[in-house]
């Protein structure tokens, strides 16, 4: 199965499907991990495959590896808004230092510069600022997110989670 994307001339969609099949079999998780690494080394700009790998790694709780892969994806395609979003969310949510969280916040701000009507980007900015202790900035970001998408249950829940009435304002937001 290894290197089948080279031999068979698989496209990115096929490669993503093969990765999903491999990781679905519990006995082949190590093979799936190696397969993703090899396939992405050969095709670093395959963002769909990168998204599959990053989602899988994050789902496994391996956030350091997910962040590493997301960084590689953004390096391969620096203008790709989805690659920027992928890395920014990982850093905002799972960065282990203020430096990583600040990097995530900067990427979210760059996303907002390119798409100011992206409510989820404003909410992600709020979560990052909250993790950095900037409650006023977080509140403003959440207000903007709710203004853009008042019908979004997810955004309203994030905004409520950050409200001062909730106590610490950051449940589920480890440092």
C-alpha atoms as one frame of an Amber mdcrd trajectory, in Angstrom:
protein
   0.000   0.000   0.000   2.891   2.367   0.714   3.680   4.751  -2.106   0.626
   3.556  -4.045  -0.174   7.176  -4.948   3.058   7.239  -6.997   2.649   3.864
  -8.639  -1.045   4.220  -9.423  -0.996   7.911 -10.237  -3.617   8.616  -7.572
  -5.025  12.105  -7.359  -5.493  13.998  -4.128  -9.085  12.834  -3.557  -8.060
   9.202  -3.983  -5.137   9.691  -1.641  -7.436  11.162   1.020  -9.791   8.194
   0.696  -6.916   5.705   1.034  -5.775   7.477   4.201  -9.283   7.256   5.682
  -9.510   3.557   4.876  -6.132   2.817   6.452  -6.806   4.700   9.649 -10.259
   3.128  10.008  -8.641  -0.254  10.581  -7.309  -0.147  14.143  -4.597  -2.638
  13.250  -3.273  -0.325  10.517  -2.999   2.987  12.364   0.811   2.973  12.306
   0.721   2.243   8.589  -1.772   5.065   8.081   0.495   7.461   9.955   3.505
   6.523   7.812   1.364   6.658   4.684   0.252  10.228   5.357   3.822  11.335
   6.067   5.152   9.733   2.885   2.296  10.966   0.682   2.584  14.519   1.988
   6.365  14.490   1.613   5.815  13.676  -2.071   2.897  16.126  -2.444   3.226
  18.870   0.215   0.646  21.063  -1.540  -2.172  18.488  -1.358  -4.279  20.421
   1.111  -7.221  18.011   1.110  -4.947  15.179   2.185  -3.288  17.493   4.710
  -6.733  18.314   6.172  -7.435  14.578   6.526  -4.135  14.011   8.336  -4.442
  17.054  10.606  -8.027  16.154  11.550  -6.984  12.600  12.303  -3.991  13.660
  14.414  -6.100  16.169  16.352  -8.780  13.518  16.865  -6.093  11.251  18.306
  -5.088  14.057  20.687  -1.689  14.495  19.032  -1.935  18.273  18.756   1.818
  18.824  18.455   1.922  16.615  15.337  -1.260  18.232  13.990   0.290  21.704
  14.429   3.517  20.532  12.767   1.603  19.201   9.762  -0.567  22.324   9.527
   2.610  24.460   9.540   3.990  22.366   6.671   0.735  22.824   4.763   0.827
  26.605   5.152   4.506  26.667   4.162   3.635  24.730   0.995   0.787  27.111
   0.123   1.261  30.385   2.032  -1.622  32.184   0.290  -4.114  29.370   0.960
  -6.842  30.711   3.256  -7.867  27.203   4.368  -4.284  26.296   5.286  -4.080
  29.534   7.282  -7.389  28.776   9.009  -6.336  25.222   9.846  -3.125  26.308
  11.559  -4.678  29.329  13.283  -7.445  27.268  14.898  -4.985  24.631  16.114
  -2.721  27.278  17.634  -5.571  29.250  19.223  -7.210  26.147  20.678  -4.217
  23.910  21.426  -1.117  26.104  21.462   0.951  25.274  24.523   2.604  28.654
  24.992   1.691  32.312  24.720   3.960  32.510  21.671   1.965  29.802  19.861
  -1.362  31.348  20.863  -0.143  34.788  19.699   0.890  33.231  16.382  -2.602
  31.745  16.076  -4.192  35.117  16.878  -2.035  36.796  14.210  -3.132  34.203
  11.637  -6.791  34.644  12.606  -6.395  38.405  12.180  -4.885  37.821   8.725
  -7.895  35.633   7.911 -10.261  38.400   9.054  -8.355  40.920   6.923  -9.069
  38.731   3.889 -12.648  37.853   4.890 -14.069  40.352   7.408 -17.514  38.724
   7.337 -16.225  35.358   8.612 -18.041  35.057  11.938 -16.120  31.957  12.969
 -12.823  33.782  12.467 -14.032  36.538  14.803 -15.058  33.873  17.342 -11.657
  32.171  16.988 -10.000  35.529  17.601 -12.109  35.888  20.735 -11.031  32.459
  21.978  -7.374  33.245  21.343  -7.562  36.626  23.047  -9.352  35.030  25.985
  -6.546  32.470  26.337  -4.073  35.366  26.354  -6.037  37.132  29.092  -7.406
  39.959  26.924 -11.023  39.806  28.088 -12.003  43.160  26.545 -10.591  42.191
  23.148 -12.227  38.777  23.395 -15.609  40.303  24.256 -15.389  42.669  21.266
 -14.489  39.788  18.952 -17.359  37.642  20.203 -19.793  40.577  19.855 -18.679
  41.018  16.241 -19.071  37.283  15.567 -22.628  37.331  16.940 -23.443  40.463
  14.890 -22.327  38.676  11.719 -24.058  35.354  12.457 -26.762  35.837  15.099
 -28.404  32.555  14.086 -25.303  30.473  14.861 -25.782  28.393  17.995 -22.065
  27.563  18.080 -20.994  31.211  18.028 -23.569  32.215  20.638 -22.359  29.338
  22.867 -18.725  30.447  22.521 -19.687  34.034  23.324 -21.684  32.928  26.377
 -18.776  30.761  27.538 -16.539  33.830  27.526 -18.969  36.125  29.335 -17.882
  37.378  32.772 -21.070  35.952  34.298 -19.676  32.469  33.635 -16.936  32.816
  36.259 -13.449  32.341  34.888 -14.650  33.044  31.369 -12.553  30.252  29.911
 -13.945  26.821  30.732 -12.480  24.217  28.475  -9.703  26.584  27.418  -6.503
  25.112  28.893  -3.282  27.100  28.881
